[in-house]
Every structure is written in structure tokens, then in C-alpha cells.
Amino acid sequence: GIVTRCPLELKLKRIPATQAWKGKMCYRNISINLQDASEVEKAIREAQNVVAGNRGAISSELISLEIWSPDVPDLTLIDLPGIARVAVGDQPKDIGEQIKMLLKRIIGCKETLNLVVVPCNVDIATTEALKMAQEVDPSGERTLGILTKPDLVDRGTEESIIKILHNQVIPLKKGYMIVKCRGQQDIHNKLALADAIQQERKFFKSHKHFSILLEERKATIPHLAEKLTNELVRHIIKTLPTLENQIREVLQKTLQDLQKYRRGTPSTESEKLIFLTDLIKLFNQDISQVIRGEEQLFGNEIRLFTKIRREFRTWEVTLLECAAKVKKNVPSKVWKYEDQYRGREFPGFTNYRTFEDIIKEQIIELEEPAIEILNNVIGLVEEKFLELTKRHFANFHNLNRAAKIRIEDIRDKQAAVAERHIRTQFKMERIVYCQDDAYINDLQAVKRENATKAVNEKDFLAGSVSNQEPSFVQEMGASRRLCNQIPLIILSSALHDFGDSLQTTMLHLLQAKDKLSHLLEEDSDAAKHRNYLSQRVNRLTKACQYLRDFTTP
């Protein structure tokens, strides 16, 4: 079955030889002190049964084990479940897939070093653990291979093991190490760790083939611990700049959040007015930055204007598809006119009403998609404004509610205004008109394009090409106007006017001086949150200081 069924964080801390061994196991809200190394196995099994159940299932919940001992290096490791191919007993049928998902989530983290443990008597090229490590670390920069059970190597295969350790089979930038751990019989016989290390060293020193590995410091657990410590320090130094930037970014955001909780509601009416003025002023400043597309971003946030541009790109694609549809469908519509409605006109002279109907039909099809883009954009704007409301007024529930009500009211008003403008624009587009010079220039451009195409005599006489040119030219002009005009209407009404009206309406709250106490009524949890943010700022500040001290020579 599975020995490790949960991620086990093993924190090893070296202490002077004069001090006694001690350990501490933590999981969920449980903390257990250990007085002897023999208690570790039982404690881990009990913890895994609590976290993952006693039927062999696995869990992603972390179990932490701290050990203080003179015989361990200063090192932190996370032991992960081994890959199971077949469910045993009451284990879930998909136990293998569950383990793989857990492993990938942890070893995929850029800050980790991955140790791939493979027995010497297994073909390393077919090892699934190494394949998974290569998937998340193709260059092998974060992967160290560890070979175990050298005493089980078949005679004659020793040289192949040495080739692996010399990085000649499956190269890893951090290379390979080989160790001989205590066997199950040694554990039953309670072989001490120090004695096991001596036996391991004796094994490699006397081995005909593997003794060279000891000289190269590629063998034994002490050499592995030394390499891991050095590699971990180098890896930490390499990743420190990114980590420091992340901490500074979180610290800056926490300071901004704390600024809103810096002090509670003032006691006097004049102080309350000044306090509310400051709150609304900061809120309005953020609204202005959003309107200008200059808001401050945190983490993976996306600027509002970027999201709006994506909607406008969708609108542009809709227009292009409509233009292609016009170019494709106009000839068939002209043929229909020729067959059903043509009177005294010569071939090639389309009735103006037919031409007008074709244009109107295409324009009408675009109206509802334009309204849909409007609704999408104003929804994004409302979402952003509500986010700012929560950020600024979260601890003043009445003020927060008042701002939300105003946002919803203005949103409905501006949506109606923008929709009215859009429908007016489409109403005008149904009036087929274009300045002569502009129309002639576009018509000549279309004629030149069509002239390059092979046209047989029948097409020419029927007017299938020439008859579609006026319709296509007019549709081109409408598309050009709508491509820019609809986004301009939406930006004007759904973003700029929305934001301006909201700022003005929020300032009107300052005139209701009899409601100052009501608006500034603080939530009961505000003080707790203020204390939490203060403690977080202290922790992040200390973390930044530790990083500076670590990197300073």
C-alpha cells in the first residue's frame, strides 16, 4: 500500500550534541510533541488516518513534522505520495490519477527543488516520477535524481548505474546522488541513524564499483544532505528577487487597505464631515483613474479598458463577418430581382428600391449585436465601480450601500441613454446616403478590385458583379461609421458619463449633514480587520527586512 498518503513537510533542525532529540507534529488544529524518534512512525500514521481516512485514500492537506536532533542537517523537505498504478483494498479506483494531480500541483511550483527517488534495480528511463519531473522542469534545473537500494543491483549492471550518476543517460543539471537507506529489518531491529550512516559509508567504501562515487561525493546520505543544503541555498538566492517583489507588492496593497482602516469614525460633526470628504475624494480619484485607463493594478488584475477593448474587437469581427456576408449574398438578391421584379430596366441597372432594401436588411441585422456589446461593456464598468466601492467603503456598511444604490441607478440611466443613441444611429444608417465624391471613390476602388477577377460574358450581361457594387460600397461606408461610432457612444455614455455622474452623486452625500453619523456607522468587524491588517503589515515588513539581510554580503 501507500506509505505516504499526505504531503509531509519535514523540517530538520540541527542542535548541539549535548541537547536531546525532540519532535513536533502539526496538522489541522492538532499539535503533538514527540520525545523519541521511535514515536515518529506511529504519529505520522495516526495523522494520515485523521486527514485522509483509514482506508488508504490520499489527501492534499499538509502534515508538518519538525525534528530537532544533533544527527540531522538544517533542511526542509516535503515527502510526497509515491505513484500507485493499481488501487489496493478500499482505495479509490482513480487513486493513481489523484496522486499525479497532487504531485503536479506541488512539483510545478517554481520555488521548489524536486527530488526524484528511484531504486537502482528499476529502469530509470521508464520511471514515471522522472517523466513527471521533466514535464514541469524540462531543462532539469530544479530536479535532482536520487538512486536507492544499491545493494540490490544485479551483478554486471554496476557500470550502467555509474553512467547514470555521471549524468550520461538522462542528463539533469543538478545531477544524481546514490544512497543506501535502512532496510525494513534494520528498522525492526531499531538500528540507530548514526549507526546506519556508518554502515552506509562502509558499504560504498568497500564496494568494487561504487567506491569511486564516494570519492566524488556522489554517495551517502551525509553527502546528499550537504548537496541539498547547498543547492537549496543557491536556489533561494536565485528566486529571492522575484519573491521580494511579490512581498513588496502585497505589502503595498495591504498598506493601502490599512489606510482605509487607519482610524475609526471621528466623534464631532465637523471631523465626520472632513473624514467623509476624504473618503469620497479618494474614491472619486480612483474612479477618474479608471475612466482614463490609468488605474493601479495588483497581481494579475486586468485593466478595465483592456476588457472593454476586447468587447470592441468582438464588434469589429461582427462587422467584418457582415461585410463578407453582403459580398456573398448580394449577387443572389440581384438575380432574384432580375427574375421577379425587373420591368423596363436594362440588365445591369438595378432598381434603387432594391438597392436600398439590401442595405437596410444588413444594417438591421447589426442593431441587436451592438446593444449586446453595450450591455457587456456597461456590465464591466459597473463591476469595476462596485469593486472600488467595496475597497473604499467596506467597513462603513451604510455608506457602502448608498454608493451601490447610486451605481445601480446611474447604470440603468446610462444604459438607457446609450441604447437610445445606438438605436438613433442605426435609424440614421437606414437612410441610404453618401457624399458623391466619397461614394464615387469607394465605387471605383471596388470596380478595380472586381476588374482583377475573371468574369464570363453571362455574368457581365446579368450584372452579377456590377449590380452588387453600389450595395457593397454603401455597406462599406456604414461599416466604417459603425465600427467607430458604436464604441464612441458606449465609451461616452457607459464609461465617461457613468463615472462623471457617479462622482457628482457621491459629492452630493456631503450635503446631507444630518446623515453623517448614519453614513459613517462602522461595522463591528472593522476594528478586528484593522488589527489583522496591522499585524500583516508588520509580518510583511519583517519578511522584506529578512530578505535584505540575507542578500546583503
Sequence and secondary structure as in RCSB ss.txt:
>XXXX:A:sequence
GIVTRCPLELKLKRIPATQAWKGKMCYRNISINLQDASEVEKAIREAQNVVAGNRGAISSELISLEIWSPDVPDL
TLIDLPGIARVAVGDQPKDIGEQIKMLLKRIIGCKETLNLVVVPCNVDIATTEALKMAQEVDPSGERTLGILTKP
DLVDRGTEESIIKILHNQVIPLKKGYMIVKCRGQQDIHNKLALADAIQQERKFFKSHKHFSILLEERKATIPHLA
EKLTNELVRHIIKTLPTLENQIREVLQKTLQDLQKYRRGTPSTESEKLIFLTDLIKLFNQDISQVIRGEEQLFGN
EIRLFTKIRREFRTWEVTLLECAAKVKKNVPSKVWKYEDQYRGREFPGFTNYRTFEDIIKEQIIELEEPAIEILN
NVIGLVEEKFLELTKRHFANFHNLNRAAKIRIEDIRDKQAAVAERHIRTQFKMERIVYCQDDAYINDLQAVKREN
ATKAVNEKDFLAGSVSNQEPSFVQEMGASRRLCNQIPLIILSSALHDFGDSLQTTMLHLLQAKDKLSHLLEEDSD
AAKHRNYLSQRVNRLTKACQYLRDFTTP
>XXXX:A:secstr
  S  S EEEEEEE  TTS  EEEEEETTEEEEE SGGGHHHHHHHHHHHHH SSS      EEEEEEETTS SE
EEEE     SS  TTS TTHHHHHHHHHHHHHT TT  EEEEEETTS GGG HHHHHHHHH TT TTEEEEEE G
GG  TT HHHHHHHHTT SS  TT EEE     HHHHHTT  HHHHHHHHHHHHHH TTTHHHHHTT BSHHHHH
HHHHHHHHHHHHHHHHHHHHHHHHHHHHHHHHHHHTSS   SSHHHHHHHHHHHHHHHHHHHHHHHHT     TT
   HHHHHHHHHHHHHHHHHHHHHHHHHHHHHHHHHHHHHT  S  TT   HHHHHHHHHHHHHHHHHHHHHHHH
HHHHHHHHHHHHHHHHHHTT HHHHHHHHHHHHHHHHHHHHHHHHHHHHHHHHHTS    HHHHHHHHHHHHHHH
HTS   HHHHHHTTTTTHHHHHHHHHHHHHHHHHHHHHHHIIIIIIIHHHHHHHHHHHGGG GGGHHHHT   TT
HHHHHHHHHHHHHHHHHHHHHHHHHH  
